[in-house]
Amino acid sequence: MSTKAVFYHAGCPVCVDAERTVAEGLDRDRFNVEIVHLGDQAGRIAEAESSGVKSVPALVIDGQAFHINHGADLSALKG
């Protein structure tokens, strides 16, 4: 059984680099990875926030948020 992992990003250069390095690098046999572009899916910002995401890019694994570098605060994405 694989572990759920959600990679949240906003499409900025920092986020795209993190997606290539981190999200795409996860072992797909161990992790069921979903990539969520919050710029395109603004309706999921509250979900990210409730998962502990403060800024993007971030990876949430089993409900624990891991912040990677710093592309944008979630507050900036709320518009």
KOLKEMI-335739 format. One record per residue (C-alpha): x, y, z. Coordinates in Angstrom, 1 decimal. Example, Ala and Ser with C-alpha at 12.3 -4.5 7.8 and 13.67 -1.06 7.14 Angstrom:
residues 2
- c1 c2 c3
- 12.3 -4.5 7.8
- 13.7 -1.1 7.1
This chain:
residues 79
- c1 c2 c3
- 0.0 0.0 0.0
- 1.3 3.4 -0.9
- 1.4 6.5 1.2
- -0.6 9.6 0.1
- 1.6 12.6 -0.7
- 0.3 16.0 -2.0
- 2.7 18.5 -3.6
- 1.3 22.0 -3.5
- 2.8 24.7 -5.6
- 2.0 28.0 -7.5
- 3.9 27.6 -10.7
- 6.7 29.9 -9.8
- 10.3 29.0 -10.8
- 11.1 27.9 -7.2
- 8.0 25.6 -7.3
- 8.7 24.2 -10.7
- 12.3 23.3 -9.6
- 11.0 21.7 -6.4
- 8.4 19.7 -8.4
- 11.1 18.3 -10.7
- 13.5 17.6 -7.8
- 11.2 16.5 -5.0
- 7.7 15.4 -6.2
- 8.9 13.7 -9.3
- 11.7 12.0 -7.4
- 9.5 10.2 -4.9
- 9.3 6.5 -5.2
- 5.9 5.8 -6.8
- 5.8 2.4 -5.3
- 5.9 3.9 -1.8
- 4.0 7.2 -2.5
- 0.8 8.0 -4.3
- 1.7 11.6 -5.4
- -0.8 14.2 -6.3
- 0.5 17.5 -7.7
- -1.8 20.5 -7.0
- -1.1 23.8 -8.8
- -2.9 26.3 -6.5
- -2.7 29.0 -9.1
- -5.0 26.9 -11.3
- -6.9 25.3 -8.4
- -7.5 28.2 -6.0
- -10.4 26.2 -4.5
- -7.9 24.0 -2.8
- -6.0 26.7 -0.9
- -8.1 26.1 2.2
- -7.3 22.3 2.0
- -3.6 23.2 1.8
- -3.9 25.5 4.7
- -5.8 23.0 6.8
- -2.9 20.5 6.1
- -0.5 23.0 7.7
- 0.9 24.5 4.5
- 2.0 28.1 5.1
- 3.9 28.7 1.8
- 4.6 26.9 -1.4
- 6.2 24.7 -2.6
- 5.2 22.3 0.1
- 4.8 18.5 0.3
- 2.2 17.0 2.6
- 2.8 13.3 3.5
- 0.4 11.6 5.9
- -1.0 14.9 7.1
- 2.4 16.4 7.8
- 3.5 19.5 5.9
- 7.1 19.8 4.7
- 8.0 23.3 3.3
- 10.6 23.3 0.5
- 12.5 26.6 -0.1
- 10.1 29.6 -0.4
- 8.2 30.5 -3.5
- 5.1 32.3 -2.2
- 3.0 32.6 1.0
- -0.5 31.1 0.8
- -1.9 34.5 1.8
- -0.5 35.9 -1.5
- -2.4 33.2 -3.4
- -5.7 34.1 -1.9
- -5.8 37.2 -4.1
